[in-house]
Every structure is written in structure tokens, then in C-alpha cells.
């Protein structure tokens, strides 16, 4: 039984369930957008590091830090995952300056 992400959902009978389903659509869209911002921020820092532009990479890292922290605060990612990503990015920055 293969299920796709676009699988047809059963309609909910209870009013509270229908409201929950409406809320889930909005929350899912918000979480998806935040996850996308997270990935983009990390990619931007990595590209700057690969190009060797230390000033740009440092600037992008500072903005990426706030994006990563906000996502961890909202509970979309675990705080340890956020810390791991920040640590790896800062290690790349440090290696760039060395």
C-alpha cells in the first residue's frame, strides 16, 4: 500500500475536527516556509565560504544564526539540531580565516 503526500484525506464529521484540519493546513504551510528559510540561510553561508568571501560569509552567518534560533524556539527543529548546524557553520568560517 503506497501512500503519496497528496493522498485524499477523509472528511471529518465533528466540527472540532474540521477546525483542527483547517488549522493543520495553515500550520503546515507556516512550518514549511520556516524550514525553507532555514535551508536557504545555511546554503547561503556555505556558498559564501566556498567562494572564499570571509566578510560576506560572516555577515550571512550572523543572519543565519537568528533564523536557526527562531526555528529551534518554535519547536520545528530540536535545539540540539540547531546548535549542531550553527557549530558546523562556525567551524567552516573559522577554517576559512585560518
The first five atom37 places (N, CA, C, CB, O) and aatype in JSON, in Angstrom:
{
  "aatype": [20, 20, 20, 20, 20, 20, 20, 20, 20, 20, 20, 20, 20, 20, 20, 20, 20, 20, 20, 20, 20, 20, 20, 20, 20, 20, 20, 20, 20, 20, 20, 20, 20, 20, 20, 20, 20, 20, 20, 20, 20, 20, 20, 20, 20, 20, 20, 20, 20, 20, 20, 20, 20, 20, 20, 20, 20, 20, 20, 20, 20, 20, 20, 20, 20, 20, 20, 20, 20, 20, 20, 20, 20, 20, 20, 20, 20, 20, 20, 20, 20, 20, 20, 20, 20, 20, 20, 20, 20, 20, 20, 20, 20, 20, 20, 20, 20, 20],
  "atom_mask": [
    [1, 1, 1, 1, 1],
    [1, 1, 1, 1, 1],
    [1, 1, 1, 1, 1],
    [1, 1, 1, 1, 1],
    [1, 1, 1, 1, 1],
    [1, 1, 1, 1, 1],
    [1, 1, 1, 1, 1],
    [1, 1, 1, 1, 1],
    [1, 1, 1, 1, 1],
    [1, 1, 1, 1, 1],
    [1, 1, 1, 1, 1],
    [1, 1, 1, 1, 1],
    [1, 1, 1, 1, 1],
    [1, 1, 1, 1, 1],
    [1, 1, 1, 1, 1],
    [1, 1, 1, 1, 1],
    [1, 1, 1, 1, 1],
    [1, 1, 1, 1, 1],
    [1, 1, 1, 1, 1],
    [1, 1, 1, 1, 1],
    [1, 1, 1, 1, 1],
    [1, 1, 1, 1, 1],
    [1, 1, 1, 1, 1],
    [1, 1, 1, 1, 1],
    [1, 1, 1, 1, 1],
    [1, 1, 1, 1, 1],
    [1, 1, 1, 1, 1],
    [1, 1, 1, 1, 1],
    [1, 1, 1, 1, 1],
    [1, 1, 1, 1, 1],
    [1, 1, 1, 1, 1],
    [1, 1, 1, 1, 1],
    [1, 1, 1, 1, 1],
    [1, 1, 1, 1, 1],
    [1, 1, 1, 1, 1],
    [1, 1, 1, 1, 1],
    [1, 1, 1, 1, 1],
    [1, 1, 1, 1, 1],
    [1, 1, 1, 1, 1],
    [1, 1, 1, 1, 1],
    [1, 1, 1, 1, 1],
    [1, 1, 1, 1, 1],
    [1, 1, 1, 1, 1],
    [1, 1, 1, 1, 1],
    [1, 1, 1, 1, 1],
    [1, 1, 1, 1, 1],
    [1, 1, 1, 1, 1],
    [1, 1, 1, 1, 1],
    [1, 1, 1, 1, 1],
    [1, 1, 1, 1, 1],
    [1, 1, 1, 1, 1],
    [1, 1, 1, 1, 1],
    [1, 1, 1, 1, 1],
    [1, 1, 1, 1, 1],
    [1, 1, 1, 1, 1],
    [1, 1, 1, 1, 1],
    [1, 1, 1, 1, 1],
    [1, 1, 1, 1, 1],
    [1, 1, 1, 1, 1],
    [1, 1, 1, 1, 1],
    [1, 1, 1, 1, 1],
    [1, 1, 1, 1, 1],
    [1, 1, 1, 1, 1],
    [1, 1, 1, 1, 1],
    [1, 1, 1, 1, 1],
    [1, 1, 1, 1, 1],
    [1, 1, 1, 1, 1],
    [1, 1, 1, 1, 1],
    [1, 1, 1, 1, 1],
    [1, 1, 1, 1, 1],
    [1, 1, 1, 1, 1],
    [1, 1, 1, 1, 1],
    [1, 1, 1, 1, 1],
    [1, 1, 1, 1, 1],
    [1, 1, 1, 1, 1],
    [1, 1, 1, 1, 1],
    [1, 1, 1, 1, 1],
    [1, 1, 1, 1, 1],
    [1, 1, 1, 1, 1],
    [1, 1, 1, 1, 1],
    [1, 1, 1, 1, 1],
    [1, 1, 1, 1, 1],
    [1, 1, 1, 1, 1],
    [1, 1, 1, 1, 1],
    [1, 1, 1, 1, 1],
    [1, 1, 1, 1, 1],
    [1, 1, 1, 1, 1],
    [1, 1, 1, 1, 1],
    [1, 1, 1, 1, 1],
    [1, 1, 1, 1, 1],
    [1, 1, 1, 1, 1],
    [1, 1, 1, 1, 1],
    [1, 1, 1, 1, 1],
    [1, 1, 1, 1, 1],
    [1, 1, 1, 1, 1],
    [1, 1, 1, 1, 1],
    [1, 1, 1, 1, 1],
    [1, 1, 1, 1, 1]
  ],
  "atom_positions": [
    [[0.85, -1.19, 0.0], [0.0, 0.0, 0.0], [0.88, 1.24, 0.0], [-0.96, 0.01, 1.23], [1.43, 1.61, 1.04]],
    [[1.01, 1.87, -1.13], [1.85, 3.06, -1.25], [1.01, 4.31, -1.01], [2.53, 3.13, -2.63], [-0.04, 4.49, -1.62]],
    [[1.49, 5.16, -0.11], [0.76, 6.4, 0.15], [1.6, 7.57, -0.33], [0.43, 6.55, 1.66], [2.8, 7.64, -0.07]],
    [[0.96, 8.46, -1.03], [1.67, 9.63, -1.52], [1.34, 10.82, -0.61], [1.3, 9.94, -2.99], [0.42, 10.75, 0.21]],
    [[2.09, 11.9, -0.77], [1.87, 13.08, 0.06], [0.56, 13.77, -0.31], [3.04, 14.05, -0.06], [0.02, 14.55, 0.48]],
    [[0.05, 13.49, -1.52], [-1.19, 14.12, -1.98], [-2.38, 13.18, -1.78], [-1.07, 14.52, -3.46], [-3.4, 13.32, -2.46]],
    [[-2.27, 12.22, -0.87], [-3.34, 11.26, -0.64], [-4.6, 11.98, -0.18], [-2.91, 10.2, 0.39], [-4.54, 12.96, 0.56]],
    [[-5.75, 11.47, -0.63], [-7.03, 12.09, -0.27], [-7.32, 11.83, 1.2], [-8.2, 11.55, -1.16], [-7.29, 10.69, 1.65]],
    [[-7.58, 12.9, 1.93], [-7.88, 12.78, 3.35], [-9.37, 12.52, 3.54], [-7.44, 14.06, 4.12], [-10.19, 12.99, 2.75]],
    [[-9.71, 11.76, 4.56], [-11.12, 11.55, 4.87], [-11.7, 12.85, 5.42], [-11.3, 10.38, 5.88], [-11.02, 13.59, 6.13]],
    [[-12.94, 13.11, 5.11], [-13.57, 14.3, 5.67], [-13.96, 14.01, 7.1], [-14.81, 14.74, 4.83], [-14.46, 12.93, 7.43]],
    [[-13.74, 14.99, 7.94], [-14.02, 14.83, 9.37], [-15.45, 15.27, 9.63], [-13.02, 15.66, 10.24], [-15.93, 16.25, 9.07]],
    [[-16.13, 14.53, 10.5], [-17.54, 14.83, 10.78], [-17.7, 15.87, 11.87], [-18.27, 13.56, 11.17], [-18.54, 16.77, 11.76]],
    [[-16.91, 15.77, 12.91], [-17.08, 16.67, 14.05], [-16.57, 18.07, 13.72], [-16.34, 16.13, 15.29], [-15.58, 18.23, 13.0]],
    [[-17.25, 19.07, 14.24], [-16.88, 20.46, 13.99], [-15.47, 20.75, 14.51], [-17.89, 21.41, 14.65], [-14.7, 21.45, 13.87]],
    [[-15.16, 20.21, 15.68], [-13.83, 20.44, 16.26], [-12.74, 19.81, 15.39], [-13.76, 19.88, 17.69], [-11.64, 20.36, 15.26]],
    [[-13.06, 18.67, 14.8], [-12.11, 18.01, 13.91], [-11.92, 18.78, 12.62], [-12.57, 16.61, 13.61], [-10.81, 18.85, 12.1]],
    [[-13.02, 19.35, 12.1], [-12.92, 20.15, 10.88], [-12.07, 21.39, 11.13], [-14.32, 20.56, 10.37], [-11.25, 21.78, 10.29]],
    [[-12.27, 22.01, 12.29], [-11.47, 23.19, 12.64], [-10.0, 22.8, 12.76], [-11.97, 23.83, 13.97], [-9.12, 23.51, 12.28]],
    [[-9.74, 21.66, 13.4], [-8.36, 21.18, 13.57], [-7.71, 20.97, 12.2], [-8.34, 19.86, 14.38], [-6.55, 21.31, 12.0]],
    [[-8.47, 20.41, 11.26], [-7.94, 20.17, 9.92], [-7.61, 21.48, 9.22], [-8.95, 19.36, 9.08], [-6.59, 21.59, 8.54]],
    [[-8.48, 22.49, 9.39], [-8.21, 23.81, 8.8], [-6.94, 24.41, 9.4], [-9.4, 24.76, 9.02], [-6.11, 24.96, 8.68]],
    [[-6.8, 24.29, 10.71], [-5.62, 24.83, 11.39], [-4.36, 24.11, 10.94], [-5.78, 24.73, 12.91], [-3.31, 24.72, 10.76]],
    [[-4.46, 22.79, 10.76], [-3.3, 21.99, 10.36], [-2.76, 22.43, 9.01], [-3.67, 20.52, 10.32], [-1.54, 22.43, 8.79]],
    [[-3.66, 22.81, 8.1], [-3.23, 23.26, 6.78], [-2.39, 24.53, 6.92], [-4.45, 23.51, 5.85], [-1.33, 24.66, 6.31]],
    [[-2.87, 25.47, 7.74], [-2.16, 26.74, 7.94], [-0.81, 26.5, 8.64], [-3.01, 27.71, 8.77], [0.21, 27.06, 8.24]],
    [[-0.83, 25.68, 9.69], [0.4, 25.4, 10.44], [1.43, 24.7, 9.57], [0.09, 24.55, 11.67], [2.62, 25.0, 9.64]],
    [[0.96, 23.77, 8.74], [1.87, 23.03, 7.86], [2.52, 23.99, 6.88], [1.11, 21.92, 7.1], [3.72, 23.88, 6.62]],
    [[1.75, 24.93, 6.33], [2.3, 25.9, 5.39], [3.33, 26.8, 6.08], [1.18, 26.76, 4.77], [4.37, 27.11, 5.5]],
    [[3.04, 27.21, 7.3], [3.96, 28.07, 8.05], [5.25, 27.34, 8.37], [3.3, 28.57, 9.34], [6.34, 27.9, 8.21]],
    [[5.14, 26.09, 8.82], [6.32, 25.3, 9.15], [7.16, 25.02, 7.92], [5.92, 23.98, 9.82], [8.39, 25.04, 7.98]],
    [[6.51, 24.77, 6.79], [7.22, 24.51, 5.54], [8.02, 25.74, 5.12], [6.25, 24.1, 4.44], [9.16, 25.63, 4.69]],
    [[7.4, 26.9, 5.25], [8.08, 28.15, 4.87], [9.29, 28.39, 5.78], [7.1, 29.35, 4.96], [10.35, 28.8, 5.3]],
    [[9.13, 28.14, 7.07], [10.25, 28.34, 8.01], [11.38, 27.36, 7.72], [9.77, 28.19, 9.46], [12.55, 27.73, 7.76]],
    [[11.02, 26.11, 7.44], [12.04, 25.1, 7.12], [12.81, 25.5, 5.86], [11.4, 23.72, 6.93], [14.01, 25.28, 5.76]],
    [[12.1, 26.08, 4.9], [12.72, 26.54, 3.67], [13.69, 27.69, 3.95], [11.65, 26.97, 2.66], [14.79, 27.73, 3.4]],
    [[13.27, 28.63, 4.81], [14.15, 29.75, 5.19], [15.42, 29.24, 5.85], [13.41, 30.72, 6.14], [16.51, 29.76, 5.61]],
    [[15.27, 28.22, 6.69], [16.39, 27.59, 7.39], [17.39, 27.03, 6.4], [15.89, 26.48, 8.34], [18.59, 27.29, 6.49]],
    [[16.89, 26.25, 5.43], [17.77, 25.62, 4.45], [18.47, 26.67, 3.59], [16.99, 24.66, 3.56], [19.66, 26.54, 3.29]],
    [[17.72, 27.7, 3.19], [18.28, 28.75, 2.36], [19.39, 29.5, 3.09], [17.19, 29.72, 1.92], [20.44, 29.8, 2.51]],
    [[19.16, 29.8, 4.37], [20.16, 30.52, 5.16], [21.46, 29.73, 5.25], [19.62, 30.82, 6.58], [22.55, 30.28, 5.11]],
    [[21.34, 28.43, 5.48], [22.52, 27.57, 5.59], [23.25, 27.49, 4.25], [22.13, 26.16, 6.06], [24.48, 27.57, 4.2]],
    [[22.49, 27.32, 3.16], [23.11, 27.23, 1.83], [23.85, 28.51, 1.48], [22.05, 26.94, 0.77], [24.93, 28.46, 0.9]],
    [[23.27, 29.66, 1.83], [23.91, 30.94, 1.52], [25.27, 31.06, 2.22], [22.99, 32.11, 1.94], [26.24, 31.52, 1.61]],
    [[25.33, 30.66, 3.48], [26.59, 30.71, 4.22], [27.6, 29.77, 3.58], [26.38, 30.35, 5.72], [28.76, 30.13, 3.39]],
    [[27.17, 28.55, 3.25], [28.07, 27.57, 2.66], [28.62, 28.03, 1.32], [27.36, 26.24, 2.5], [29.8, 27.81, 1.01]],
    [[27.78, 28.68, 0.51], [28.23, 29.19, -0.79], [29.26, 30.3, -0.59], [27.04, 29.72, -1.61], [30.26, 30.36, -1.32]],
    [[29.03, 31.17, 0.38], [29.97, 32.26, 0.65], [31.31, 31.7, 1.12], [29.4, 33.23, 1.7], [32.36, 32.22, 0.74]],
    [[31.27, 30.65, 1.94], [32.51, 30.02, 2.42], [33.26, 29.39, 1.25], [32.19, 28.96, 3.5], [34.48, 29.52, 1.16]],
    [[32.53, 28.71, 0.36], [33.18, 28.07, -0.8], [33.81, 29.1, -1.73], [32.17, 27.23, -1.57], [34.86, 28.86, -2.32]],
    [[33.16, 30.26, -1.86], [33.71, 31.3, -2.73], [34.91, 31.99, -2.07], [32.64, 32.34, -3.06], [35.68, 32.67, -2.75]],
    [[35.07, 31.81, -0.76], [36.22, 32.38, -0.04], [36.01, 33.81, 0.43], [37.42, 32.33, -0.92], [36.96, 34.46, 0.87]],
    [[34.78, 34.31, 0.35], [34.48, 35.68, 0.77], [34.17, 35.68, 2.27], [33.29, 36.26, -0.05], [33.04, 35.45, 2.68]],
    [[35.2, 35.96, 3.08], [35.05, 35.87, 4.54], [34.08, 36.91, 5.09], [36.41, 36.04, 5.2], [33.29, 36.59, 5.97]],
    [[34.14, 38.14, 4.58], [33.26, 39.2, 5.09], [31.8, 38.87, 4.83], [33.62, 40.56, 4.46], [30.95, 39.02, 5.7]],
    [[31.52, 38.42, 3.6], [30.15, 38.09, 3.24], [29.67, 36.88, 4.03], [30.04, 37.81, 1.73], [28.52, 36.84, 4.49]],
    [[30.54, 35.88, 4.19], [30.19, 34.67, 4.93], [29.88, 34.98, 6.38], [31.32, 33.64, 4.84], [28.93, 34.44, 6.95]],
    [[30.68, 35.85, 6.99], [30.46, 36.23, 8.39], [29.12, 36.95, 8.54], [31.61, 37.13, 8.89], [28.37, 36.7, 9.49]],
    [[28.83, 37.84, 7.61], [27.58, 38.59, 7.64], [26.38, 37.64, 7.48], [27.56, 39.66, 6.53], [25.4, 37.74, 8.22]],
    [[26.48, 36.72, 6.52], [25.4, 35.76, 6.3], [25.24, 34.81, 7.49], [25.66, 34.95, 5.02], [24.13, 34.39, 7.81]],
    [[26.36, 34.47, 8.14], [26.3, 33.58, 9.3], [25.52, 34.23, 10.43], [27.72, 33.21, 9.78], [24.73, 33.56, 11.11]],
    [[25.73, 35.54, 10.63], [25.0, 36.24, 11.69], [23.5, 36.21, 11.45], [25.49, 37.68, 11.81], [22.72, 36.0, 12.38]],
    [[23.09, 36.42, 10.2], [21.66, 36.37, 9.9], [21.13, 34.94, 9.97], [21.38, 36.97, 8.51], [19.99, 34.72, 10.38]],
    [[21.95, 33.97, 9.58], [21.53, 32.56, 9.63], [21.34, 32.11, 11.07], [22.57, 31.67, 8.92], [20.45, 31.31, 11.37]],
    [[22.17, 32.63, 11.97], [22.06, 32.27, 13.38], [20.67, 32.6, 13.92], [23.13, 32.99, 14.2], [20.08, 31.8, 14.64]],
    [[20.17, 33.78, 13.59], [18.86, 34.18, 14.12], [17.75, 33.32, 13.52], [18.6, 35.66, 13.83], [16.78, 32.98, 14.2]],
    [[17.89, 32.97, 12.23], [16.89, 32.09, 11.6], [16.9, 30.72, 12.28], [17.17, 31.95, 10.07], [15.85, 30.17, 12.59]],
    [[18.1, 30.18, 12.49], [18.23, 28.86, 13.11], [17.66, 28.87, 14.53], [19.71, 28.41, 13.14], [16.95, 27.95, 14.93]],
    [[17.99, 29.92, 15.29], [17.49, 30.01, 16.67], [15.97, 30.15, 16.73], [18.14, 31.19, 17.38], [15.32, 29.54, 17.58]],
    [[15.41, 30.94, 15.83], [13.96, 31.14, 15.86], [13.23, 29.84, 15.54], [13.54, 32.23, 14.86], [12.17, 29.56, 16.1]],
    [[13.79, 29.04, 14.64], [13.16, 27.76, 14.29], [13.25, 26.78, 15.46], [13.82, 27.17, 13.04], [12.33, 26.01, 15.71]],
    [[14.37, 26.82, 16.18], [14.52, 25.95, 17.35], [13.56, 26.39, 18.46], [15.99, 25.96, 17.87], [12.97, 25.56, 19.15]],
    [[13.39, 27.71, 18.63], [12.48, 28.22, 19.65], [11.03, 27.83, 19.36], [12.6, 29.74, 19.74], [10.26, 27.57, 20.29]],
    [[10.67, 27.79, 18.09], [9.31, 27.44, 17.72], [9.07, 25.93, 17.81], [9.01, 27.93, 16.31], [7.93, 25.48, 17.73]],
    [[10.14, 25.17, 17.98], [9.99, 23.72, 18.14], [9.9, 22.97, 16.82], [8.78, 23.44, 18.94], [9.55, 21.79, 16.82]],
    [[10.23, 23.63, 15.7], [10.19, 22.94, 14.41], [11.37, 21.99, 14.33], [10.22, 23.96, 13.24], [11.24, 20.87, 13.83]],
    [[12.53, 22.43, 14.82], [13.69, 21.56, 14.96], [14.09, 21.52, 16.42], [14.88, 22.05, 14.08], [13.81, 22.46, 17.17]],
    [[14.73, 20.44, 16.82], [15.23, 20.32, 18.19], [16.37, 21.31, 18.4], [15.69, 18.87, 18.49], [17.11, 21.62, 17.47]],
    [[16.51, 21.79, 19.63], [17.55, 22.79, 19.9], [18.95, 22.23, 19.65], [17.45, 23.27, 21.35], [19.85, 22.98, 19.27]],
    [[19.14, 20.93, 19.84], [20.45, 20.34, 19.58], [20.77, 20.31, 18.08], [20.52, 18.92, 20.15], [21.93, 20.46, 17.68]],
    [[19.74, 20.12, 17.27], [19.95, 20.15, 15.81], [20.36, 21.56, 15.39], [18.67, 19.7, 15.05], [21.25, 21.73, 14.56]],
    [[19.72, 22.56, 15.97], [20.05, 23.95, 15.66], [21.49, 24.24, 16.08], [19.07, 24.92, 16.37], [22.25, 24.86, 15.34]],
    [[21.86, 23.78, 17.28], [23.22, 24.01, 17.78], [24.24, 23.31, 16.89], [23.35, 23.51, 19.24], [25.32, 23.86, 16.63]],
    [[23.91, 22.12, 16.42], [24.81, 21.37, 15.55], [25.06, 22.12, 14.24], [24.24, 19.97, 15.27], [26.19, 22.21, 13.78]],
    [[24.0, 22.64, 13.66], [24.14, 23.38, 12.41], [24.97, 24.66, 12.61], [22.76, 23.75, 11.84], [25.84, 24.97, 11.8]],
    [[24.7, 25.38, 13.7], [25.47, 26.61, 13.97], [26.93, 26.27, 14.19], [24.9, 27.35, 15.2], [27.81, 26.99, 13.73]],
    [[27.19, 25.19, 14.9], [28.56, 24.78, 15.19], [29.32, 24.44, 13.91], [28.56, 23.58, 16.14], [30.47, 24.84, 13.74]],
    [[28.67, 23.69, 13.02], [29.33, 23.3, 11.78], [29.6, 24.51, 10.89], [28.47, 22.28, 11.03], [30.66, 24.6, 10.26]],
    [[28.64, 25.44, 10.85], [28.85, 26.64, 10.03], [29.98, 27.49, 10.6], [27.56, 27.48, 9.96], [30.81, 27.99, 9.85]],
    [[30.03, 27.64, 11.93], [31.08, 28.45, 12.53], [32.44, 27.79, 12.34], [30.8, 28.69, 14.01], [33.45, 28.48, 12.2]],
    [[32.48, 26.45, 12.34], [33.75, 25.75, 12.1], [34.24, 26.01, 10.68], [33.58, 24.23, 12.34], [35.44, 26.16, 10.46]],
    [[33.31, 26.05, 9.72], [33.7, 26.35, 8.34], [34.21, 27.76, 8.22], [32.53, 26.15, 7.4], [35.17, 28.02, 7.49]],
    [[33.58, 28.69, 8.94], [34.03, 30.09, 8.93], [35.42, 30.2, 9.53], [33.04, 30.99, 9.72], [36.28, 30.92, 9.01]],
    [[35.63, 29.48, 10.62], [36.93, 29.52, 11.3], [38.02, 28.95, 10.39], [36.87, 28.72, 12.63], [39.13, 29.49, 10.34]],
    [[37.7, 27.88, 9.68], [38.66, 27.26, 8.77], [38.98, 28.22, 7.6], [38.11, 25.92, 8.23], [40.09, 28.2, 7.07]],
    [[38.0, 29.03, 7.23], [38.2, 29.98, 6.14], [39.2, 31.06, 6.53], [36.86, 30.63, 5.74], [40.01, 31.48, 5.71]],
    [[39.14, 31.49, 7.79], [40.04, 32.54, 8.25], [41.45, 32.01, 8.52], [39.49, 33.2, 9.5], [42.42, 32.77, 8.49]],
    [[41.55, 30.71, 8.78], [42.87, 30.12, 9.1], [43.74, 29.94, 7.86], [42.69, 28.77, 9.79], [44.86, 29.46, 7.96]]
  ]
}
